[in-house]
Amino acid sequence: MKFFRPLLSILILALFSSSRLMALDPQVNLNTLNKDSVIELFQDKDIPYPKPLVSYALETKEKIEPIIITVAGINLGEVGPGVLELKYLFDIVNFFFPKKNFDTTLLQTEIIKFNKDYFFSEDDKPLVNNIQPRSMPDNYIEEKLAQEAEILGHDIIIIPFPWSRDPGDTKETVKQFKEKMIKIHLQYKDTGRPIHILAHSWGTVLMHETLHQLAKSNPDIKINKLITVGSPLMPSNPVIKLFMKLEIRKEDLEKHVSKPLNVRVWKNFWAKRDMFSNFIKSSDENIQIDSKIENVEPLLIDLILHNKSLRKLAKADLWNLRNVITWHNSYIFDYMAKLNSINKEIFLPVFKPLVIPKTINTDISNKTSN
């Protein structure tokens, strides 16, 4: 009974407010009220009304779903399964820069050092890769986004920005992206829908450059939210840093990573075990997705160093736990690993609980958005 009394009071108060409001102005249509009209109607009038109830109704009514632009990354399945052995990294080098000659001795030194420090690999016993490369289709982001948005009851508009997924086409792709952004702005500027961008991997590099150029040429185009996942804009790995420096010079891209002037909020997802990504200082928020498993690695390392019978299994598990390509795709497809040496299965959901809310939730006020 105690539960129903306050509820009954709110309903009576709501009905009383509505009747007083209609008596005040018979032409009032409650279905078309917005915040400004409510303030005008109740201003300087001693009319009680249930403020929390009115506030909730107005916020629900005025919720505006965004337009979400999706940009995929390169197809890493085409350049090797991700194990950090020399042959695969040289494949990556050749994929990124097919017409350039590299100091392979320098690269070899860097890669071997990284392998030893990170995977506890040995020169005479290279790591065995038992995970097949996963070639993702061009529409992998928008397909997953549309599925989850429908389940959650969102009415978003998804506009994919397809491209060749070859970094060598960066300059031409940026030009095409600028033209598309202008068209989208003209098509939807009167709808009130904010524009959000969800970009993965090299797609973040493309959008960083596109938005900086747009800020100079079309400053009237505003982006409410930029979401970057697995971005190589500021990689921590020395080999990827080398790739980025050479590609920036080759494509004449922005030399410094900074928040574009036309972006209101920039949120960046990264993983320490994804060598293509990193914390980006210029973003408004950095979300590290792999911090929860940091307590598992010391157990595996202890087995590698001190348990001869489990050393081989523990090394394979450590490689699984630090698999670069698995982590690089986990922003969209989540992360799963089975660790046989400690009989543990790990599942880290990333896309639905983390990326989806940050991408879809809209706040067109001056407050920081989710």
N, C-alpha and C positions, 0 to 999 in steps of 0.2 A: 504493500500500500504506500509505503514511504517513497518508493521509486516512481509511482504514477502521479503523485501530487505535484511535483515540479513540472512534469511533462504536461499535465492538465492546465497548469497555470500559464505555461508558454502558449498553448493552443488558444486559450481564452484571450490572452493578451494579443496574440496575432490577429484573431478575429475582430477584437475591439479596435485595434489599430486600423485594420482594413476598412471597417465600417466608418470610423471617424474620418479616414482619408477620403472615402467616397462621398461622405457628407460634405466634406470641404470642397470637393471639386468633382461633380458627377461625370465629367469627361475623362477622368484619369483612367488609363488602362494599365492595370498592374503588370500585365505581361510585357510591357515595353519599357518599364522603369529601368534606369541605370543609376549609377552613383550620383551623378550631378543632379538628376531630377529629384532623387530622394532628398538630397541636402536642401534643394530649393523648396520642396514641399513642406519639410519639417522645420525649416529655419524660422525662428521667432514665433513658433507656435507651441503651446504647451500640450503636446500630444504624445502620450507615452507609446513606445513601441519596443518590441524585443530586439534590441540592437544586434546581439549575436546571430539571431535567426535571419534578420535582413542582410547582415554582412555576408553570411554563408551563402544565401541565395544569390546575391549579386556577384560574389566571386565565382560561383559555379556558372552563372549565366554568361559572364564576361570572359571566361577562359577561351583563349585563342590558341588553336593548335598550329604548330610551325610547319614551314616548308623545310624539308631536310634534303640537302644535297649530299650524295655519297660518292666517295672517290676511292677506288681500290688501289692496292700497291702492286709492285711487280710480282710476277708469278715465280716464287722461289722454288716451286717444285721443278722448274725447268733447269735450275742451276745446281742441283745436288740436294741431298737429303738433310744437310745441315751439320753433319759431323765435321769438326774443325780439323780435318786432315789437309795436308798441302794440296793434294790433287783437287779437292772440292773448292778450296779458296782460290786456287788459280783459275778454276772454271768460272768462279764468280767475278774475278778480276777481268777475265776475257769477255765475260758477258757485259760488264759495265763499260769496258774500254777496249773494244775489239781492235782498234787501230793504234794503240799505244804500246810502247815497249817499257817494261818495268825492270827495276833492279831486283831480280828474283832473290838474290842473296839476302837483301834487306828484309824482304817480305818473309822469306823462309825463317830468318832469325826471330822475327816478331811472332810468327805463327807457332813455331816450336815452343817458344817461351810461354806463350799464352796457353797452349795445350798442357804443358807440364804443370803450370801453376793452377790452372782452372779444373782440369780433368784428371790430374795425377797420371797422365799418360807417360809411357816410356818409349824411347827411340826405337827399340827393337820389338816392341809389342804395341803396335798401333791399336787404337780403339776400333772395335767392330761395330759397324752400324747395322742394326737389325730393324730399323724403322724405314719403311718405304716413303719416298718423297710424295707429298700430297699436292697435286696440281689443282688449284682452286679455280673455279669458273669466274668469268668476268663479273658476274652479278652476285658474288658471295655476300657482300655487305647488305645491299638493298633487299635481297631475298630473306635473310635472317631478320633484318629490321622490320620488314613488313609482317612477318609471321608473329613476332613478339608484340608488335604494336597492336595487331588485331586482337590477340589474346588479352591484352591489357585494356582494350576498349578505346584506343586513341584513334583520332581521325586526322592523321598527319598526311601530308603530301610528300612523297618520296620522288626525288629527281636524280637519277644516276648520271654521273659524268664519265661515260666510258672513254677509254684511251687505249693505246697499243700495249701498255704495260711494259714498255721498253724505255729505260731511262735515257737512251740516246735520242728519244723524240721529245725531250722535255721542253725545249724552246717552242716548238710548233704546238705542243699540247697546251702550254700556258696561253698562247695566242687564242686557241680555240676556247679555252675555259673563260677567258675574259669576255669573249663574244657571247657565250652562253649566260654568264652572270648578268650582263646588260639586258639580255632578253627576258630573263627571269624577273629582274627588277621591274621592268616595264610591264610585264604581264600581271604581277601580283602586288604592285606597290599600293593599290587602292583597297586591297582586301584586309589590311591590318595584320596579316600573318607575318610573323618574324621569320627570318631566314637563318637556319642552322646548317652547319657543315660537319659531316662525320668523315674524316679522312684517315686512311691506314697506310703505314709504311711510306713508300715513295709518293703516295698520294698527298701526304702532308707537305712534302717539299714542293709539289706542284701548286698546292693551294696557298702556301706561304708566299710564293713568288707571285701568283695571280692576284692575291689580295693586296700586296704591296703596290703592284702596278696599277690596280684599280683605284687605290687610295689617291694616287696622283692624277689619273686620267678621268675618273668618275667618282669624285668625293661624295656625291649624293647617294651612292649605293652603300647601305649599311648592313653589316652582318651581326645579328644578335648574339650568336654563339658559334665558336669554332672548337670542335672536339678533335684532338689528334691522338691516335693510338699507334704505338710502335713506331714513333717518328725517328728517323735518322738525322734530324736537323742538328742535334748536338750529341753525337754518339760518344760513349765512353771508351769503346774498343779502338785501339790504335790503327788497326787495319781499315775499319770502316771510316775512321777519321780521314785517313789518306784518300779513300774513295771520294768522300764528300768534298774535300779540298780540290781535288782534280776535277770533279764534276761541276762544282760551282764556277771554277775558272773556265771550263770548257763551254758551259751553257750561259755564261755571263749572268749568274744568279745573284741575289742579294748576298753580300759578303758577310753580313752579320745577322744573326737570328734576333728578331725583335717582333713585338706585337704590332700587327698592322693597325693603322689609325682608324680603319673602318670596322674594326672588330670590337664589340662591347665586352665580351667575356671569352677568354681562351682557357680551356681545361685540357690537360695533357695526361694521358695514361702511359705508364712505362713499367718496365720490369728490369731488375738488375741482371737477370739471366737472359734477357733479350739483348744481344750485343748491338742490335740496330737502334735501340731506343735509349733514352736517358731522361733525367730531370732537366726541364727546360726553364731557365730562370725567367724568361720573358713572359711565360704564361701566368695566368691568375691563380691557377691551382694545379698541382701535380699529384696524381694518384698512383702510388706504387702498388701493383697488383700481386707481387710475389713475396711480400714481407712476412706473410703468415707461415711460410715453410722454412724460414731461416733456422729454426731450431732443429730441423731434420738433418741438415747437412753435417753438423759436427758429429752426429752418430755414425754416418757413413764414412767420414774421414777417419774417425777413430778405428773403425773396422779395417779400413785400408792399411793403416799404419801398424795396427797391433794384433789383428786376427788373421792369421795366414790362411785358415780354412775358408773364411768368408771374403777374403780380399778380392777375388775375381768378381764375385757377385756384387760386392759393395762398389767396385769401380764401374760396373755396368749400371748400377742403380744411380750412382752419382752423375754419370753421363745422361741418364734418363731425366734426372731431376734438373739438370742444367742444359737440356736440349734447346739449342738456340731457336730453331725453326718452330718447335712446338710452342715455345713461349711467344714467339713473334706472331703466331696465329691465334693465341689464346684469348686475345681481346675480343674476338668474334666467336670463337669456338670453345672457349673455356679451357681449363687445363686439367689433364688426367695423367697419372703415372702410377705404375705398380712397382714397389720396391721389394724385391724378393729377399734381400739380405736381412731386412728387419721386419719382413712380413707385414707391410703396410701399403694401403692404397690411398692415394691422394686425389681428391677432386676439388678444384677451386672454380666455382662459377664466377664468371667475370662479366659476360655480355648483359644478361638480364638484370642482375642486381646492381651493377655498377655503371656500365656504359649506357644502357637504355635510359635510366632516369636523367643522367647528365646530358644526354643528347636530346631527349624529347621535352622535358619539363621547360615551361616557358615562363619568363618573368619580364614583362616589357616595361616595368618601372625602373627606377634607378637603383633598386636593391640588387645585390649579387644573386644571380640565378643558381639553381641547383644543377 
